């Protein structure tokens, strides 16, 4: 069984659409869906309660932060495969089928950005290249992993940013290859909206800073400043 873990925080503007898209997927009824909230201050929880007939589960993480939320959801999950999704993801109908048929230990999806354009086209190509050549997957690519492997590497590290980058490093060090599945996730390009090239350059800069050992809290502050 696949357990789908979605960390959320103040998602009232997009949560309806995400849930309806998710529950249009093939085999979704065979999956466990877990939302993990970080004490949202908007109507996120109210929406989850209103749509609870979809038979998902939702919890509040004792500790804020995407890494902690995803670890908490994984701990509560019952599936042998864990699939981590962002709430601004739009999925192709056969996404679950693709995961089940792949039998990959660890994988992720190709990505599209909306709104698109040439710069976002380049960005999505870079995303796929980064996984195939460097074994680095980002969270908006819908990382899925067999639960025993996730537990073997002790899940996401308790850091405020780049938990997906660190997970990829831990998988590489443990000898696991992240494979790209032949299906796409469409995600919001909102962070790139004002200055796409500058933002892409800054994201790359943050990765270099992280690899050089710069304090992760400093990187997290800089990341907040560009959003």
Backbone torsions as a table, in degrees:
resi	resn	phi	psi	omega
1	UNK	NA	144.7	175.8
2	UNK	-96.1	129.1	171.3
3	UNK	-102.8	121.4	-178.0
4	UNK	-99.2	119.8	-176.4
5	UNK	-109.7	123.8	-179.4
6	UNK	-124.1	107.3	174.5
7	UNK	-76.4	134.7	-176.5
8	UNK	-135.2	151.7	173.8
9	UNK	-159.8	115.7	179.4
10	UNK	51.3	60.1	-175.4
11	UNK	-108.0	23.8	-173.0
12	UNK	-59.2	-28.8	-176.5
13	UNK	-75.2	-23.2	-173.3
14	UNK	-122.7	-8.3	-169.7
15	UNK	-67.4	-40.6	178.2
16	UNK	-55.0	-53.0	-176.7
17	UNK	-62.2	-39.7	-179.7
18	UNK	-62.4	-46.1	-177.4
19	UNK	-64.2	-43.9	-179.7
20	UNK	-65.5	-38.1	176.2
21	UNK	-65.3	-43.8	-178.6
22	UNK	-60.0	-42.5	-175.5
23	UNK	-84.6	9.1	169.4
24	UNK	-96.8	-4.5	-176.9
25	UNK	-72.8	146.8	172.2
26	UNK	-60.7	139.2	175.1
27	UNK	69.0	11.1	-178.6
28	UNK	-62.5	-29.7	-179.6
29	UNK	-68.4	-16.7	178.5
30	UNK	-91.8	0.5	-176.8
31	UNK	-105.6	159.3	171.4
32	UNK	-100.9	127.4	-179.0
33	UNK	-114.3	124.8	-176.7
34	UNK	-128.0	118.8	171.0
35	UNK	-95.9	136.2	177.3
36	UNK	-123.1	110.8	-176.7
37	UNK	-90.0	156.2	179.1
38	UNK	-118.3	49.9	-179.9
39	UNK	60.3	56.4	178.2
40	UNK	-58.5	145.3	-179.6
41	UNK	-104.6	0.9	178.1
42	UNK	-103.7	-148.1	-175.7
43	UNK	-96.9	20.1	-177.9
44	UNK	-56.0	-51.5	-178.0
45	UNK	-65.9	-37.1	177.6
46	UNK	-60.5	-41.3	178.1
47	UNK	-65.1	-43.5	178.9
48	UNK	-60.6	-38.6	178.1
49	UNK	-67.9	-41.1	-178.6
50	UNK	-64.9	-33.3	-175.9
51	UNK	-103.4	17.3	-174.0
52	UNK	-65.8	-11.3	176.3
53	UNK	-64.9	-12.2	175.0
54	UNK	-73.5	-7.2	172.5
55	UNK	70.0	34.6	170.9
56	UNK	-93.0	173.5	176.3
57	UNK	-114.7	148.9	174.4
58	UNK	-141.9	141.3	-176.1
59	UNK	-135.9	165.5	173.2
60	UNK	-113.9	127.0	179.7
61	UNK	-76.0	136.9	178.6
62	UNK	-66.2	-28.1	-179.7
63	UNK	-117.0	132.8	178.9
64	UNK	-76.9	155.5	-180.0
65	UNK	120.3	135.1	-174.1
66	UNK	-58.5	-40.9	-179.8
67	UNK	-60.6	-46.1	179.7
68	UNK	-64.7	-40.2	179.2
69	UNK	-62.8	-44.6	-178.6
70	UNK	-69.0	-38.4	176.2
71	UNK	-62.9	-39.8	180.0
72	UNK	-64.4	-45.5	177.9
73	UNK	-62.4	-41.0	179.5
74	UNK	-64.1	-38.6	179.5
75	UNK	-62.8	-35.1	-178.5
76	UNK	-85.4	-12.1	-173.4
77	UNK	-73.6	156.6	-178.5
78	UNK	-114.6	-8.0	-176.6
79	UNK	-78.1	162.1	175.5
80	UNK	-90.8	-8.8	173.1
81	UNK	-125.2	134.4	177.3
82	UNK	-112.2	131.0	-179.3
83	UNK	-122.0	117.4	-177.8
84	UNK	-97.2	125.9	-178.8
85	UNK	-126.8	149.7	170.0
86	UNK	-93.0	151.1	-174.3
87	UNK	-74.8	-7.5	175.6
88	UNK	-99.6	16.3	179.9
89	UNK	-82.8	142.8	170.2
90	UNK	-119.9	125.9	-168.8
91	UNK	-111.1	147.8	172.5
92	UNK	-74.2	148.8	-172.3
93	UNK	-58.1	-29.3	-175.7
94	UNK	-96.0	16.1	-174.5
95	UNK	-57.7	-47.1	-179.2
96	UNK	-66.7	-40.9	177.6
97	UNK	-57.6	-41.7	180.0
98	UNK	-63.3	-41.5	178.5
99	UNK	-63.2	-47.8	-177.3
100	UNK	-62.9	-39.4	-178.0
101	UNK	-76.4	-20.9	-176.2
102	UNK	-73.3	-36.9	-174.7
103	UNK	56.6	28.0	177.5
104	UNK	-74.4	145.3	172.2
105	UNK	-67.7	-43.8	179.0
106	UNK	-141.6	137.1	179.2
107	UNK	-156.3	175.4	175.2
108	UNK	-154.1	179.8	-175.6
109	UNK	-108.2	158.2	165.0
110	UNK	-68.1	161.5	-173.4
111	UNK	-129.1	144.8	168.1
112	UNK	-119.3	152.6	175.9
113	UNK	-115.0	141.0	176.5
114	UNK	-131.7	128.0	-4.9
115	UNK	-63.4	157.3	-175.2
116	UNK	-94.9	-129.1	-175.4
117	UNK	108.8	170.3	-174.5
118	UNK	-62.1	-43.7	-177.6
119	UNK	-63.6	-38.1	178.3
120	UNK	-73.2	-28.5	173.9
121	UNK	-62.7	-44.6	177.6
122	UNK	-62.6	-41.8	-178.0
123	UNK	-62.8	-40.7	-179.5
124	UNK	-68.7	-33.7	176.8
125	UNK	-66.4	-39.7	177.9
126	UNK	-63.0	-38.8	-178.9
127	UNK	-60.5	-45.2	179.3
128	UNK	-68.2	-41.4	178.3
129	UNK	-59.7	-42.1	-177.7
130	UNK	-61.0	-38.8	178.8
131	UNK	-69.5	-48.1	-174.2
132	UNK	-68.5	-36.4	-174.8
133	UNK	-97.4	-30.0	-174.9
134	UNK	-117.3	-5.5	-179.8
135	UNK	61.1	36.9	178.3
136	UNK	-118.0	116.1	176.7
137	UNK	-113.6	143.8	177.2
138	UNK	-102.1	157.7	-173.4
139	UNK	-59.9	-31.9	-178.9
140	UNK	-74.1	-0.6	175.1
141	UNK	-92.7	5.9	174.9
142	UNK	66.6	62.4	-178.4
143	UNK	-66.4	131.3	172.1
144	UNK	-124.6	148.4	-171.2
145	UNK	-155.2	142.1	175.1
146	UNK	-65.5	136.8	-170.3
147	UNK	-60.5	-37.4	-177.6
148	UNK	-65.8	-30.0	177.1
149	UNK	-73.1	-42.6	177.5
150	UNK	-57.7	-42.3	179.1
151	UNK	-71.1	-35.1	-179.5
152	UNK	-61.5	-37.8	-179.5
153	UNK	-95.0	10.0	176.3
154	UNK	65.1	32.0	171.2
155	UNK	64.5	-156.0	177.5
156	UNK	-78.0	141.4	176.1
157	UNK	-75.9	148.3	-176.3
158	UNK	-78.3	76.6	179.0
159	UNK	-129.8	152.3	-172.3
160	UNK	-76.9	-12.5	-177.6
161	UNK	-158.2	158.8	176.1
162	UNK	63.9	27.3	176.5
163	UNK	-65.0	-29.4	177.9
164	UNK	-71.0	-39.3	177.3
165	UNK	-62.2	-44.9	-179.9
166	UNK	-66.3	-39.4	176.4
167	UNK	-58.7	-43.4	178.7
168	UNK	-61.1	-42.3	177.4
169	UNK	-62.1	-43.7	-179.7
170	UNK	-63.8	-37.6	177.5
171	UNK	-66.1	-41.5	177.8
172	UNK	-61.5	-45.6	-179.5
173	UNK	-64.2	-28.1	179.1
174	UNK	-88.3	-1.4	175.3
175	UNK	90.0	19.3	-178.9
176	UNK	-104.6	134.8	178.1
177	UNK	-97.1	129.2	175.5
178	UNK	-84.5	120.5	-177.0
179	UNK	-104.9	144.4	-177.2
180	UNK	-94.0	124.0	-177.7
181	UNK	-84.7	153.9	-177.3
182	UNK	-86.4	64.7	176.0
183	UNK	-158.3	158.4	-174.1
184	UNK	-119.7	146.9	168.1
185	UNK	-109.3	131.3	173.9
186	UNK	-99.1	129.4	-177.9
187	UNK	-129.5	163.2	-177.4
188	UNK	-71.1	139.2	175.1
189	UNK	-99.1	23.1	-173.8
190	UNK	-57.9	-35.3	-178.0
191	UNK	-69.2	-19.4	-178.8
192	UNK	-98.9	-0.7	-166.2
193	UNK	-58.1	-48.5	-173.7
194	UNK	-76.4	-47.8	-175.7
195	UNK	-137.2	77.6	-172.4
196	UNK	-58.3	-46.8	-177.8
197	UNK	-67.9	-41.6	178.7
198	UNK	-62.8	-42.0	-179.7
199	UNK	-66.2	-42.2	177.4
200	UNK	-60.4	-41.8	178.7
201	UNK	-64.3	-41.4	-179.6
202	UNK	-66.0	-38.7	178.5
203	UNK	-62.2	-40.4	177.0
204	UNK	-65.6	-38.0	178.3
205	UNK	-61.8	-41.4	179.3
206	UNK	-62.6	-38.5	178.0
207	UNK	-63.0	-42.2	178.5
208	UNK	-64.8	-40.9	178.3
209	UNK	-60.7	-43.3	-180.0
210	UNK	-61.9	-44.7	-178.6
211	UNK	-65.4	-26.8	178.7
212	UNK	-84.8	-3.9	176.7
213	UNK	89.7	17.1	176.9
214	UNK	-63.7	143.0	-179.4
215	UNK	-50.6	124.0	-175.7
216	UNK	-63.0	-29.1	178.5
217	UNK	-69.0	-33.4	175.7
218	UNK	-66.9	-42.6	178.2
219	UNK	-63.6	-40.9	180.0
220	UNK	-61.1	-40.0	178.8
221	UNK	-65.4	-42.7	178.4
222	UNK	-64.1	-37.6	179.0
223	UNK	-63.9	-42.9	178.3
224	UNK	-61.1	-35.7	-176.9
225	UNK	-67.4	-24.6	-178.3
226	UNK	-94.6	-7.1	-176.7
227	UNK	-83.3	NA	NA
